[in-house]
């Protein structure tokens, strides 16, 4: 297994970590009400998932 020979400086470590960026989760249209929702989640506006009523809204 590779082991670093020297300690990595704080500026180099932080410069490398600066590339770790998060992106917003893409929204999809609900199949019933066409409101934007997160994929693989129940729709918060109509309460359906996979065209079945899951939540009481």
Sine and cosine of phi, psi and omega as CSV:
sin_phi,cos_phi,sin_psi,cos_psi,sin_omega,cos_omega
0.00,0.00,0.66,-0.75,-0.03,-1.00
-0.96,0.27,0.70,-0.71,0.01,-1.00
-0.81,-0.58,0.72,-0.69,0.00,-1.00
-0.90,0.43,0.66,-0.76,-0.02,-1.00
-0.99,0.16,-0.52,0.86,-0.02,-1.00
-0.79,-0.62,0.40,-0.92,0.07,-1.00
-0.93,0.37,0.70,-0.72,0.04,-1.00
-0.99,0.11,0.75,-0.66,-0.06,-1.00
-0.92,0.40,0.32,-0.95,-0.01,-1.00
-0.89,0.46,-0.65,0.76,-0.03,-1.00
-0.92,0.39,-0.63,0.77,0.05,-1.00
-0.92,0.38,-0.64,0.77,0.02,-1.00
-0.89,0.45,-0.72,0.70,-0.04,-1.00
-0.94,0.34,-0.56,0.83,0.05,-1.00
-0.91,0.42,-0.63,0.77,0.02,-1.00
-0.92,0.38,-0.68,0.74,-0.02,-1.00
-0.94,0.33,-0.35,0.94,0.00,-1.00
-0.90,0.43,-0.29,0.96,0.00,-1.00
-0.99,0.14,-0.21,0.98,0.00,-1.00
-0.98,0.19,1.00,-0.04,-0.03,-1.00
-0.93,-0.36,0.62,-0.79,0.07,-1.00
-1.00,-0.10,0.42,-0.91,0.06,-1.00
-0.86,-0.51,0.47,-0.88,0.03,-1.00
-0.93,0.38,0.60,-0.80,0.01,-1.00
-0.92,0.40,0.69,-0.72,-0.02,-1.00
-0.95,0.33,0.63,-0.78,0.02,-1.00
-0.99,-0.13,0.55,-0.83,0.06,-1.00
-0.84,-0.54,0.32,-0.95,0.01,-1.00
-0.99,0.12,0.68,-0.73,0.07,-1.00
-0.91,0.41,0.64,-0.77,-0.06,-1.00
-0.95,0.31,-0.37,0.93,-0.02,-1.00
-0.99,-0.13,-0.78,0.63,-0.11,-0.99
-0.96,-0.27,-0.08,1.00,0.03,-1.00
0.88,0.47,0.33,0.95,0.10,-0.99
-0.99,0.16,0.53,-0.85,0.04,-1.00
-0.94,0.34,0.68,-0.73,0.01,-1.00
-0.53,-0.85,0.25,-0.97,0.07,-1.00
-0.97,0.25,0.56,-0.83,0.00,-1.00
-0.92,0.40,0.58,-0.81,0.04,-1.00
0.89,0.46,0.51,0.86,0.05,-1.00
-0.75,-0.67,0.44,-0.90,0.09,-1.00
-0.93,0.38,0.58,-0.82,-0.02,-1.00
-0.94,0.33,0.80,-0.60,-0.01,-1.00
-0.96,0.30,-0.35,0.94,-0.05,-1.00
-1.00,0.03,-0.63,0.77,-0.01,-1.00
-0.92,-0.38,-0.21,0.98,0.08,-1.00
0.97,0.24,0.42,0.91,0.00,-1.00
-0.95,-0.32,0.44,-0.90,0.13,-0.99
-0.62,-0.79,0.82,-0.58,0.00,-1.00
0.84,0.54,0.66,0.75,0.01,-1.00
0.87,0.48,0.45,0.89,0.11,-0.99
-0.82,-0.58,0.61,-0.80,0.02,-1.00
-0.96,0.28,0.87,-0.49,-0.03,-1.00
-0.94,-0.35,-0.70,0.71,-0.06,-1.00
-0.95,-0.30,0.53,-0.85,0.12,-0.99
-1.00,0.03,0.95,-0.32,-0.02,-1.00
-0.91,-0.41,0.00,0.00,0.00,0.00
